[in-house]
Amino acid sequence: MNTKAWKFMVVVVCILAAAWGMVAWREDVPAPRGAGQGRHIYYCPMHPQYTSDRPGKCPICGMDLVKKESQSSKQSAGVVGDHAAVRLSDYQQQLLGVKLTPVVKKPFVKTIRTYGYVTDDMDLYKAQLEYIGAWRKYAVFRRPRTARDEFPDDWGEFSGRAPGEDFRKARERLMKAEYELRHMGFQDAQLEQLRLIKYELAEIRPEILLGQKWQPLWIHARILEGDLGYVDVGQKAVVDIPAYRESFEGIVRSVGDEVDPRTRTVIARIGLPGVKEYLKVNMYADVSMPVELNDVLMVPRDAVMDTGLRQVVFLRRGEGYFEPVETKTGMESDGMVEVKEGLTEGEMVVAGGNFLVDAESRLRAAFPGMTATGKPP
């Protein structure tokens, strides 16, 4: 046999030996994750790349190996995104400061918080009187000649004249007076009532405009454009005066029709029955208006963990078993948030120690072998 034949046979034998060695070695290598029904995989929590088919210690850091759970076990543990269910003993709950609160259904109270300032009735009286006079002069040009003759000479100076420069001046005066009243919170119905009042009578009897029990001071509160749907005439308001550290209860008497383009606010005029006389005009005030809405499910705001992609609440399914539940929230006010989906009335959710429970949940979701196993009791 020549040299070439011997070399060829040696190569074939080497290849066969290498193949047999690879087969034998693969039989000793731990099965990959999920392979085989009766084989378990153990890994190091600090070095997940190291795995073994039997319990022991990590050769890198010396930590005890942790058994990986199958995918079916992971899904049964209640995984929501990057959150997994956790099981905590009473001692662990005490260390984490876990506090539970029920999901309740009751009228949602939204509190409108804004600022305002103190104003007096004299400004209101003068503005109303100016509007009545401006309307009377403007009306001269809109009525027939017989009607013009009914006006006294001091207010009928335009009688008999064709509309022109005087008409434009009267119209501008009326528009300015109307803008001032709307800025104070007057609406169309109130302006229409003012047009029926005679100027001479209102001038000598201020109570016609201000009422029999007119009060010297009011609050002009600036309502943000987004909160206008919650504010209406007759609504209660609480006014705090920081200068004197006192609070007063008031009632919204009117809400303006125009939005200030600079501040995107509308003036709400708030009456203060029995207000103290030592309050000063233009004094600053904090205003809050509680608005009671429909019955809704709600939980404390601290109970909701917002990840940016989803809103998660930890729901107690059994003693010591907490499962992440994805929810959808709505309105928020005074530390409470409306729950639209995901929860039902009476369920207990975690409202204290959420950040630590959230950290534990994320850790167990990242390392499936650490995920709480089994079903809730």
C-alpha positions as CSV (number, residue, x, y, z in Angstrom):
1,M,0.0,0.0,0.0
2,N,1.4,3.3,-1.0
3,T,2.0,6.4,1.1
4,K,-1.0,8.3,-0.2
5,A,-3.4,5.4,0.8
6,W,-2.0,5.3,4.3
7,K,-2.4,9.1,4.7
8,F,-6.0,8.9,3.5
9,M,-6.9,6.1,6.0
10,V,-5.3,8.1,8.8
11,V,-7.4,11.1,8.0
12,V,-10.6,9.0,7.9
13,V,-9.8,7.5,11.2
14,C,-9.2,10.9,12.8
15,I,-12.5,12.2,11.4
16,L,-14.4,9.3,12.8
17,A,-12.7,9.6,16.2
18,A,-13.5,13.3,16.3
19,A,-17.2,12.6,15.4
20,W,-17.5,10.0,18.1
21,G,-15.9,12.3,20.7
22,M,-18.4,15.1,19.8
23,V,-21.4,12.8,20.3
24,A,-20.1,11.5,23.6
25,W,-19.4,15.1,24.8
26,R,-22.9,16.4,23.8
27,E,-24.4,13.6,25.9
28,D,-22.7,15.1,28.9
29,V,-23.6,18.7,28.2
30,P,-26.6,20.0,30.1
31,A,-29.8,20.1,27.9
32,P,-30.8,23.5,26.6
33,R,-33.7,25.4,28.3
34,G,-37.0,23.6,27.7
35,A,-35.4,20.4,26.3
36,G,-36.8,17.2,27.8
37,Q,-39.7,16.8,30.2
38,G,-37.8,15.3,33.2
39,R,-34.5,17.3,33.0
40,H,-34.0,20.4,35.0
41,I,-31.6,23.3,34.2
42,Y,-29.8,25.3,36.9
43,Y,-28.2,28.6,36.4
44,C,-26.3,31.3,38.4
45,P,-28.4,34.5,39.1
46,M,-25.3,36.6,38.8
47,H,-23.9,34.8,35.7
48,P,-26.9,33.5,33.8
49,Q,-24.7,32.3,31.0
50,Y,-23.5,29.4,33.2
51,T,-25.9,26.5,33.4
52,S,-25.8,23.0,34.8
53,D,-28.1,19.9,34.9
54,R,-27.7,19.4,38.6
55,P,-27.8,21.7,41.7
56,G,-24.5,23.1,42.9
57,K,-22.5,26.3,43.1
58,C,-21.4,28.7,40.4
59,P,-17.7,28.2,39.7
60,I,-17.3,31.9,39.0
61,C,-18.8,33.5,42.1
62,G,-19.7,30.6,44.3
63,M,-23.5,31.4,44.5
64,D,-26.0,28.6,44.7
65,L,-27.5,27.7,41.3
66,V,-31.2,28.4,40.8
67,K,-33.5,26.1,38.9
68,K,-35.1,27.5,35.8
69,E,-38.8,27.0,35.3
70,S,-40.4,26.0,32.1
71,Q,-42.2,28.4,29.9
72,S,-45.6,27.1,31.0
73,S,-44.7,27.7,34.6
74,K,-43.6,31.2,33.7
75,Q,-46.9,32.0,32.0
76,S,-49.0,30.6,34.8
77,A,-47.1,32.9,37.3
78,G,-48.9,36.0,35.9
79,V,-46.4,37.9,33.8
80,V,-47.4,41.3,32.4
81,G,-44.7,42.8,30.2
82,D,-41.6,43.1,32.3
83,H,-43.5,42.4,35.5
84,A,-44.0,39.0,37.1
85,A,-46.1,37.8,40.1
86,V,-44.4,37.7,43.4
87,R,-45.0,35.7,46.6
88,L,-44.1,37.5,49.8
89,S,-44.2,36.3,53.4
90,D,-45.7,38.4,56.1
91,Y,-42.2,39.2,57.3
92,Q,-41.2,40.3,53.8
93,Q,-44.3,42.4,53.4
94,Q,-43.5,44.1,56.7
95,L,-39.9,44.9,55.6
96,L,-41.1,46.3,52.3
97,G,-43.8,48.4,53.9
98,V,-46.6,46.8,51.8
99,K,-49.9,48.4,52.4
100,L,-53.2,47.2,50.8
101,T,-56.3,49.3,49.9
102,P,-59.6,48.2,48.3
103,V,-60.8,49.3,44.9
104,V,-63.8,51.5,45.7
105,K,-66.7,52.8,43.7
106,K,-68.0,56.2,44.7
107,P,-68.7,59.7,43.3
108,F,-65.5,61.1,41.8
109,V,-64.7,64.5,43.3
110,K,-62.5,66.7,41.1
111,T,-61.1,69.7,42.7
112,I,-60.5,72.8,40.5
113,R,-57.5,74.7,42.0
114,T,-56.7,78.2,40.8
115,Y,-56.0,81.7,41.9
116,G,-57.9,85.0,42.1
117,Y,-57.9,88.4,43.6
118,V,-60.3,90.5,45.7
119,T,-62.4,93.1,44.0
120,D,-65.2,95.5,45.3
121,D,-68.7,96.2,44.2
122,M,-67.9,99.8,43.2
123,D,-66.0,98.6,40.1
124,L,-69.0,96.4,39.2
125,Y,-71.5,99.2,39.8
126,K,-69.6,101.6,37.6
127,A,-69.1,99.1,34.9
128,Q,-72.8,98.2,34.8
129,L,-73.8,101.9,34.9
130,E,-71.4,102.6,32.0
131,Y,-72.9,99.8,30.0
132,I,-76.5,101.0,30.5
133,G,-75.5,104.5,29.4
134,A,-73.6,103.2,26.4
135,W,-76.4,100.9,25.3
136,R,-78.9,103.8,25.6
137,K,-76.9,106.1,23.3
138,Y,-76.2,103.3,20.8
139,A,-79.9,102.4,20.8
140,V,-80.8,105.9,19.5
141,F,-79.5,104.9,16.1
142,R,-81.4,101.6,16.1
143,R,-84.9,102.9,17.0
144,P,-87.5,104.8,15.0
145,R,-87.7,108.6,15.3
146,T,-90.7,108.4,17.7
147,A,-88.6,106.3,20.0
148,R,-85.7,108.8,19.9
149,D,-88.0,111.6,21.0
150,E,-88.7,109.7,24.3
151,F,-85.1,110.1,25.4
152,P,-84.1,113.2,27.5
153,D,-82.0,115.8,25.9
154,D,-78.9,114.9,27.9
155,W,-79.0,111.3,26.5
156,G,-80.6,112.1,23.1
157,E,-77.9,114.3,21.6
158,F,-77.8,112.1,18.5
159,S,-81.5,112.4,17.8
160,G,-82.2,113.4,14.2
161,R,-78.7,112.8,13.0
162,A,-77.8,110.2,10.4
163,P,-75.4,107.5,11.5
164,G,-71.9,108.5,11.0
165,E,-68.9,109.4,13.2
166,D,-71.2,109.7,16.3
167,F,-72.7,106.3,15.6
168,R,-69.2,104.7,15.5
169,K,-68.2,106.4,18.7
170,A,-71.4,105.1,20.4
171,R,-70.8,101.6,19.2
172,E,-67.1,101.6,20.3
173,R,-68.2,102.8,23.7
174,L,-70.8,100.0,24.0
175,M,-68.3,97.4,22.9
176,K,-65.8,98.6,25.5
177,A,-68.4,98.6,28.3
178,E,-69.6,95.1,27.3
179,Y,-66.0,93.8,27.2
180,E,-65.4,95.1,30.7
181,L,-68.5,93.3,32.1
182,R,-67.7,90.1,30.3
183,H,-64.2,90.3,31.8
184,M,-66.0,90.4,35.2
185,G,-67.9,87.2,34.3
186,F,-71.2,88.6,32.9
187,Q,-73.1,86.4,30.4
188,D,-75.6,87.2,27.7
189,A,-78.6,86.8,29.9
190,Q,-77.3,89.3,32.5
191,L,-76.4,91.8,29.8
192,E,-79.9,91.6,28.4
193,Q,-81.3,92.4,31.9
194,L,-79.1,95.5,32.1
195,R,-80.5,96.8,28.8
196,L,-84.0,97.0,30.4
197,I,-82.9,99.1,33.3
198,K,-83.2,102.9,33.1
199,Y,-80.0,104.8,33.6
200,E,-81.5,107.5,35.8
201,L,-83.0,105.0,38.2
202,A,-79.9,102.9,38.5
203,E,-77.8,106.0,39.1
204,I,-79.7,107.0,42.2
205,R,-80.5,103.5,43.5
206,P,-77.4,101.3,43.3
207,E,-79.3,98.4,44.9
208,I,-81.1,97.9,41.6
209,L,-77.8,96.7,40.1
210,L,-76.1,95.3,43.2
211,G,-79.1,93.8,45.1
212,Q,-80.7,94.7,48.3
213,K,-78.1,92.9,50.3
214,W,-75.1,93.8,48.2
215,Q,-71.7,92.9,49.5
216,P,-68.6,95.1,49.4
217,L,-66.1,92.5,48.2
218,W,-66.0,89.7,45.6
219,I,-63.4,87.2,44.3
220,H,-62.4,87.2,40.6
221,A,-61.0,83.7,40.1
222,R,-59.2,82.7,36.8
223,I,-60.5,79.4,35.5
224,L,-58.2,77.6,33.1
225,E,-59.7,76.8,29.7
226,G,-59.5,73.1,30.3
227,D,-61.5,73.3,33.5
228,L,-64.4,75.3,32.2
229,G,-66.6,72.2,31.7
230,Y,-66.6,71.7,35.5
231,V,-67.5,75.2,36.6
232,D,-71.0,76.6,36.6
233,V,-73.1,79.3,38.3
234,G,-74.2,78.4,41.8
235,Q,-71.2,76.2,42.5
236,K,-69.5,76.3,45.9
237,A,-65.9,77.5,46.2
238,V,-63.4,77.7,49.1
239,V,-61.3,80.9,49.1
240,D,-58.0,81.0,51.1
241,I,-56.4,84.4,51.8
242,P,-52.7,83.6,52.4
243,A,-52.1,87.1,53.9
244,Y,-54.4,86.4,56.9
245,R,-54.3,82.6,56.8
246,E,-58.1,82.5,56.6
247,S,-60.6,80.6,54.5
248,F,-64.1,81.7,53.3
249,E,-66.9,79.8,51.6
250,G,-68.3,81.4,48.5
251,I,-70.6,80.8,45.6
252,V,-69.9,81.3,41.9
253,R,-72.3,84.0,40.7
254,S,-71.2,84.2,37.1
255,V,-68.7,82.8,34.6
256,G,-67.3,84.8,31.8
257,D,-67.9,84.1,28.1
258,E,-64.5,85.1,26.8
259,V,-61.1,83.4,27.1
260,D,-58.2,85.7,27.8
261,P,-55.8,84.9,24.9
262,R,-52.7,85.6,27.0
263,T,-53.5,83.4,30.1
264,R,-56.1,81.1,28.5
265,T,-58.3,81.7,31.5
266,V,-61.9,82.9,32.1
267,I,-63.0,85.1,35.0
268,A,-65.4,83.5,37.5
269,R,-67.1,85.9,39.9
270,I,-67.4,84.5,43.4
271,G,-69.6,86.0,46.1
272,L,-68.4,85.9,49.7
273,P,-71.3,86.2,52.1
274,G,-70.3,87.6,55.5
275,V,-66.8,88.5,54.2
276,K,-64.4,90.3,56.6
277,E,-64.1,94.1,56.0
278,Y,-60.3,94.0,56.5
279,L,-59.8,92.4,53.2
280,K,-58.1,94.7,50.7
281,V,-59.0,95.2,47.0
282,N,-56.6,93.3,44.7
283,M,-55.4,91.0,47.5
284,Y,-54.3,87.6,46.3
285,A,-56.5,84.5,47.0
286,D,-56.2,80.7,46.4
287,V,-59.4,79.2,45.2
288,S,-60.6,75.6,45.1
289,M,-63.9,74.3,43.8
290,P,-64.8,70.7,44.5
291,V,-66.9,69.2,41.7
292,E,-68.8,65.9,42.3
293,L,-69.0,63.7,39.2
294,N,-70.4,60.3,38.5
295,D,-69.7,57.1,40.4
296,V,-66.4,55.5,39.2
297,L,-64.0,52.9,40.3
298,M,-60.9,54.5,41.9
299,V,-57.7,53.7,43.7
300,P,-55.0,55.8,45.2
301,R,-52.6,57.3,42.7
302,D,-49.7,55.6,44.4
303,A,-51.2,52.2,43.6
304,V,-50.6,52.7,39.9
305,M,-47.1,52.1,38.5
306,D,-46.7,53.9,35.1
307,T,-43.9,52.3,33.1
308,G,-44.5,54.6,30.1
309,L,-45.8,51.7,28.0
310,R,-48.5,50.4,30.4
311,Q,-50.0,51.1,33.8
312,V,-49.6,48.3,36.3
313,V,-51.4,47.6,39.6
314,F,-50.3,44.8,41.9
315,L,-53.4,42.9,42.9
316,R,-53.5,40.5,45.8
317,R,-54.8,37.1,44.5
318,G,-54.3,35.3,47.8
319,E,-52.4,35.4,51.0
320,G,-48.9,36.7,50.2
321,Y,-49.4,36.4,46.4
322,F,-49.4,39.6,44.3
323,E,-50.0,39.6,40.6
324,P,-49.4,42.5,38.2
325,V,-52.5,43.6,36.4
326,E,-52.5,46.0,33.5
327,T,-55.1,48.8,33.9
328,K,-56.4,51.9,32.1
329,T,-56.9,55.0,34.2
330,G,-58.9,58.2,33.7
331,M,-59.3,61.3,35.7
332,E,-57.1,62.2,38.7
333,S,-57.8,64.5,41.6
334,D,-56.7,64.8,45.3
335,G,-54.5,61.7,45.2
336,M,-57.1,59.4,43.6
337,V,-57.3,58.1,40.1
338,E,-60.2,56.6,38.1
339,V,-59.8,53.0,36.9
340,K,-61.5,52.3,33.6
341,E,-60.3,48.7,33.0
342,G,-58.6,45.9,34.7
343,L,-60.0,46.0,38.3
344,T,-63.4,45.3,40.0
345,E,-64.9,46.8,43.1
346,G,-63.6,45.3,46.4
347,E,-60.3,43.9,45.1
348,M,-57.3,44.6,47.2
349,V,-54.3,46.3,45.6
350,V,-50.9,47.4,46.8
351,A,-50.9,51.1,47.7
352,G,-47.7,51.3,49.9
353,G,-44.2,49.9,49.2
354,N,-45.0,49.7,45.5
355,F,-41.5,50.6,44.3
356,L,-39.9,47.7,46.2
357,V,-42.6,45.3,45.1
358,D,-42.1,46.6,41.5
359,A,-38.4,46.0,41.8
360,E,-39.0,42.5,43.0
361,S,-41.5,41.8,40.2
362,R,-39.1,43.1,37.5
363,L,-36.3,41.0,38.9
364,R,-38.4,37.8,38.8
365,A,-39.6,38.6,35.3
366,A,-36.0,39.0,34.2
367,F,-34.9,35.7,35.8
368,P,-37.7,33.2,35.2
369,G,-36.3,30.8,37.7
370,M,-37.0,33.3,40.5
371,T,-40.6,33.8,39.4
372,A,-43.3,32.9,41.9
373,T,-44.6,29.5,41.1
374,G,-47.9,27.8,41.4
375,K,-51.4,29.3,41.5
376,P,-52.6,31.7,44.0
377,P,-54.1,30.1,47.1
